[in-house]
Amino acid sequence: MDEQGAGTKSAFQAIRAIDYTVIFVRDMDAMRRFYETVLGFSLQRVLSSDWIEFRIGGNTLALAIPSRTASDRPVPVGSAALQLAFKVSVTEVDACAEELLKQGINIVSPPTDQSFGHRTLFFRDPDGNLLEVFADI
């Protein structure tokens, strides 16, 4: 029997999706330029100089200066705080790699067919977060 009792469901089982993801940033200007210009994400809204939102499909990716809701400081330079994976078609993985190289973005791992059935591409945003573009193969 679990601590909540037999048959008792957690209220968190009502969650059906991740609505938005927040990246705490060190350099808002560099991060906004990267996500808006390099990756071409659609700017959804700017709530303040400390909070910017992009629309990606049915989700929102927000860039925020810590302290809006918490006093956490960003992770030290050289440490990724998160990894985001963006799904595309197989041919688009290679096209994304070419576009990143043209824009002077360093590729951490070039397009590679993985044994687990993905074609992957890894690179970093200006704050050092690991970004992945992948496709099912």
C-alpha positions in Angstrom: 0.0 0.0 0.0 1.4 3.5 -0.9 1.5 6.3 1.6 -1.6 7.9 0.2 -3.6 4.7 0.7 -4.8 2.0 -1.7 -6.5 3.4 -4.8 -5.8 7.0 -4.0 -4.7 9.0 -7.0 -2.4 11.9 -6.9 -3.9 15.3 -7.9 -0.9 15.6 -10.2 -2.3 12.9 -12.5 -4.6 15.6 -13.8 -1.7 17.2 -15.7 -2.0 16.5 -19.4 0.8 18.6 -21.0 3.7 20.9 -20.4 2.3 24.3 -21.2 5.5 26.3 -21.1 9.2 25.9 -20.3 11.3 28.7 -18.7 15.0 29.1 -19.2 16.7 31.2 -16.6 19.2 33.3 -18.6 22.4 35.1 -17.8 22.4 37.3 -20.9 18.9 38.2 -22.0 20.0 40.1 -25.1 22.2 37.3 -26.4 19.6 34.6 -25.7 16.8 36.6 -27.3 18.9 37.2 -30.4 19.8 33.4 -30.6 16.3 32.1 -30.2 14.6 34.7 -32.3 17.3 35.2 -35.1 19.4 32.1 -35.2 16.6 29.5 -34.5 13.9 31.7 -36.0 11.3 31.1 -33.2 8.2 33.3 -33.3 8.1 35.9 -30.7 4.9 35.5 -28.8 5.1 38.4 -26.3 7.5 40.4 -24.2 6.1 40.8 -20.7 9.1 42.8 -19.5 12.8 43.1 -20.1 13.1 40.1 -17.7 10.5 37.8 -19.4 10.2 37.0 -23.2 8.1 34.3 -24.7 8.4 32.4 -28.0 5.8 30.1 -29.5 7.0 26.7 -30.7 4.1 24.6 -32.0 1.6 24.3 -29.1 4.1 25.2 -26.5 5.7 28.4 -25.1 9.4 28.8 -24.4 10.1 31.6 -22.0 13.4 33.3 -21.4 13.6 34.9 -17.9 16.0 36.7 -15.6 15.9 34.8 -12.3 14.0 36.5 -9.5 10.7 37.0 -11.2 9.3 34.1 -9.1 12.4 32.7 -7.5 15.8 34.0 -6.4 17.7 31.2 -8.0 20.9 32.2 -9.8 21.8 30.7 -13.2 24.2 27.8 -13.2 27.9 28.6 -13.5 29.3 29.4 -16.9 30.3 26.2 -18.6 27.5 24.2 -17.1 24.3 23.4 -19.0 21.1 24.0 -17.0 19.0 21.9 -19.4 18.7 20.1 -22.7 15.9 20.9 -25.1 15.1 18.5 -28.0 13.3 19.8 -31.1 11.8 17.3 -33.5 12.0 17.7 -37.2 12.1 15.5 -40.3 15.3 13.5 -41.2 16.3 15.9 -44.0 15.8 18.9 -41.8 18.4 17.7 -39.3 21.1 18.2 -41.9 19.6 21.4 -43.1 19.6 22.8 -39.5 23.3 21.8 -39.1 24.2 23.7 -42.3 22.2 26.8 -41.2 23.9 26.8 -37.8 27.4 26.5 -39.4 26.6 29.4 -41.8 25.6 31.5 -38.8 28.9 30.6 -37.0 27.3 28.4 -34.4 29.6 25.7 -33.0 28.2 22.1 -33.5 28.8 19.9 -30.5 27.9 16.7 -32.4 27.1 16.8 -36.1 24.1 14.9 -37.6 24.5 11.3 -36.6 22.3 8.2 -36.9 21.9 6.8 -33.4 21.4 3.1 -32.7 18.2 3.9 -30.8 16.5 5.2 -34.0 17.1 8.9 -34.0 19.2 11.2 -36.3 20.6 13.8 -33.9 22.4 17.2 -34.0 23.7 18.8 -30.8 24.7 22.5 -30.3 24.6 25.1 -27.5 22.8 28.4 -26.9 24.7 31.4 -25.7 24.2 30.4 -22.0 25.6 27.0 -22.7 22.4 25.0 -22.6 22.5 21.9 -24.8 20.1 21.9 -27.7 19.2 18.9 -29.9 17.5 18.7 -33.2 16.4 15.2 -34.0 14.3 13.0 -36.2 13.0 9.5 -36.0 14.7 7.2 -38.5 
